[in-house]
Amino acid sequence: MHKNLFEYLDFVFKDKSPNDDQIEEAKKHYRKYYQNHYQEVYKQKHIQISFRINKKEYEFIKAEALLNQKKINRFLKLKALKKEEKNENHIVKNKLSNIIDDFEDFVFRKRVPDFELILKKLIEIESEL
């Protein structure tokens, strides 16, 4: 792809003397090509998710979005990502609970904790944060 319109025009009209109509036509062609390329790159970088809801659900979401002073799409996106954050926190919480269980087991059995194993588990949790 050419970096800009002028580079494209230089390429198309190399060793030629175009008239105004030919230049306008080439500009239209470049804009069309550029828009198509831009849309393809955008679709590769961004995923679009769509779903259907009934009117009652929509009105509820709309009201919630207004209360939070957000547009509906932005509100839903934030809600979805927040839920994902909660899921990640849940995983970390479970791992910490396992370490606490290990310590309780060591105390109950009056054994020396396996500090290397515990350190390894804590480092794993830290890397997830």
Wavefront OBJ file of the C-alpha trace (Angstrom):
o trace
v 0.000 0.000 0.000
v 1.149 3.495 -0.752
v 1.891 5.736 2.213
v -0.281 8.596 1.004
v -2.303 9.967 -1.878
v 0.613 11.815 -3.451
v 2.758 8.689 -3.511
v -0.134 6.827 -5.146
v -0.628 9.542 -7.756
v 3.102 9.551 -8.540
v 2.945 5.776 -9.007
v -0.161 5.827 -11.225
v 0.889 8.766 -13.392
v 4.565 7.916 -13.658
v 5.920 9.382 -16.918
v 2.423 10.686 -17.831
v 0.700 14.045 -17.916
v -2.838 13.468 -16.598
v -5.704 15.884 -17.045
v -7.916 17.069 -14.166
v -10.563 14.380 -14.731
v -7.976 11.601 -14.610
v -6.550 13.004 -11.386
v -10.015 13.188 -9.803
v -10.747 9.613 -10.875
v -7.432 8.410 -9.427
v -8.185 10.226 -6.151
v -11.590 8.509 -5.937
v -9.962 5.142 -6.604
v -7.331 5.778 -3.921
v -9.981 6.827 -1.332
v -11.978 3.679 -2.057
v -8.845 1.511 -1.795
v -7.745 3.298 1.404
v -11.162 2.901 3.075
v -11.305 -0.808 2.247
v -7.785 -1.346 3.558
v -8.527 0.667 6.714
v -11.678 -1.377 7.399
v -9.805 -4.664 6.969
v -7.043 -3.606 9.369
v -9.620 -2.280 11.859
v -11.560 -5.572 11.792
v -8.342 -7.505 12.413
v -7.575 -5.398 15.495
v -11.098 -5.038 16.914
v -13.692 -7.714 17.490
v -17.349 -6.804 17.318
v -19.779 -8.638 19.556
v -23.522 -8.409 19.075
v -26.473 -9.990 20.824
v -30.207 -9.550 21.018
v -32.270 -8.619 24.057
v -35.940 -7.915 24.511
v -37.311 -4.403 25.036
v -37.755 -4.844 28.782
v -34.088 -5.835 29.180
v -33.058 -2.935 26.954
v -35.014 -0.426 29.036
v -33.409 -1.777 32.208
v -29.897 -1.488 30.726
v -30.689 1.971 29.370
v -31.822 3.136 32.805
v -28.692 1.706 34.449
v -26.484 3.400 31.864
v -28.210 6.736 32.449
v -27.739 6.385 36.206
v -24.022 5.827 35.605
v -23.925 8.706 33.092
v -22.635 6.451 30.312
v -23.760 5.559 26.823
v -25.319 2.105 26.617
v -22.485 0.507 24.613
v -19.813 1.913 26.938
v -21.797 0.842 30.006
v -22.148 -2.744 28.720
v -18.469 -2.927 27.800
v -17.419 -1.761 31.261
v -19.812 -4.221 32.909
v -18.464 -7.114 30.835
v -14.844 -6.254 31.589
v -15.573 -5.726 35.277
v -17.129 -9.177 35.457
v -13.967 -10.601 33.903
v -11.886 -8.801 36.544
v -14.050 -10.400 39.233
v -13.404 -13.822 37.699
v -9.641 -13.194 37.777
v -9.903 -12.057 41.412
v -11.821 -15.228 42.168
v -8.956 -17.333 40.775
v -6.389 -15.443 42.872
v -8.616 -15.761 45.944
v -8.846 -19.537 45.444
v -5.078 -19.849 45.153
v -4.565 -17.796 48.320
v -7.136 -19.959 50.107
v -5.144 -23.043 49.099
v -1.987 -21.557 50.600
v -3.863 -20.750 53.825
v -5.167 -24.327 53.890
v -1.601 -25.574 53.508
v -0.495 -23.462 56.487
v -3.416 -24.673 58.592
v -2.486 -28.241 57.734
v 1.134 -27.628 58.762
v 0.014 -26.091 62.075
v -2.473 -28.878 62.768
v 0.111 -31.594 62.088
v 2.853 -29.584 63.817
v 5.087 -29.872 60.774
v 7.502 -27.405 59.221
v 5.963 -25.674 56.179
v 7.455 -26.294 52.743
v 8.557 -22.704 52.230
v 9.876 -23.296 48.709
v 6.504 -24.598 47.558
v 4.648 -21.746 49.239
v 7.028 -19.185 47.741
v 6.496 -20.707 44.304
v 2.702 -20.461 44.714
v 2.934 -16.833 45.894
v 5.146 -15.876 42.956
v 2.601 -17.486 40.628
v -0.178 -15.417 42.181
v 1.874 -12.231 41.966
v 2.508 -12.814 38.260
v -1.255 -13.030 37.662
v -1.899 -9.615 39.217
l 1 2 3 4 5 6 7 8 9 10 11 12 13 14 15 16 17 18 19 20 21 22 23 24 25 26 27 28 29 30 31 32 33 34 35 36 37 38 39 40 41 42 43 44 45 46 47 48 49 50 51 52 53 54 55 56 57 58 59 60 61 62 63 64 65 66 67 68 69 70 71 72 73 74 75 76 77 78 79 80 81 82 83 84 85 86 87 88 89 90 91 92 93 94 95 96 97 98 99 100 101 102 103 104 105 106 107 108 109 110 111 112 113 114 115 116 117 118 119 120 121 122 123 124 125 126 127 128 129
